[in-house]
Amino acid sequence: MYHHRVRYALLALSLLCWPGVADAQRTPPPLSEMAKEPFKVFDNLYFLGTGEVASYVISTSDGLILLDTLYGGPYTGYLIENMRKMGLDIADVKYVLIMQGHWDHYGGARELQDQHTKALFGAAEEDWKMIEADLGNQAPRRDFVIEEGDSLTLGDTTINFEITPGHTPGTTSMRFAVFDNGTRHEAYFHGGAAVRSRDAGVIRTFIADLERIGMIPDIEVQITNHFDTAATGAPDLFGRAERLARRKPGEPHPWVAPDDFHAWIDETVANTRELLADAQ
Ligand SMILES: [Zn+2]
């Protein structure tokens, strides 16, 4: 019943995330239409993104970790200003993690490196290759490569990485802890939750990864980097933000929703399986 909606959503996501467009043809969506107020999602997690693509900061006892960099250009100043609004300083960023090799996620990386931060930049090997093929000598400097099973510790915070290809060849996902007024919850952030390949092997790998992710014990929180389509599982991200802002003491945190997380896994697996019928 919802298949048409999901197919449309996959198409919409593919247009958002279409790689390989020459630089000169790249115009990000107007900032005036996409700008959103940043907000604190958890004690240690901040949303800094736009109406169509996320960037987050994880705060630790020893500095900040920035997840994705938006498009660059006017969005770089926007990102830095959103950090400032949250009381965060770009100078405190120690690591920048690029979770997928599509422009809306890495576009600001080079400018941040050149002008704003001494942080170390990491992505998966296959997506570094994508970015470098895309940008040539304008590509951001690669400081480190994220591999399957790697972890990154900064101060009191450890991130565990998984490489979950399908959206891009090196889509990077992560597990980490978030804290709601001091109460710990386990979060999963899938770096590219819609498959972008017609290769049956790639699609099967994407599905197998999702099924495995669904078996990880204790995941209660889903973090997403797109949220304007049903396929991302969080069409109501900004609605959640409003509920969070209105939350009264003792009420549950809108992001702590393990049933929603597992429903999203099941729905995404089911709909991705349908793509196998058209796969090569
Ligand atoms: Zn993408």
Boltz pocket constraint, residues with backbone or C-beta under 6 A from the ligand:
constraints:
  - pocket:
      binder: B
      contacts: [[A, 13], [A, 16], [A, 17], [A, 18], [A, 100], [A, 102], [A, 167], [A, 192]]
      max_distance: 6.0
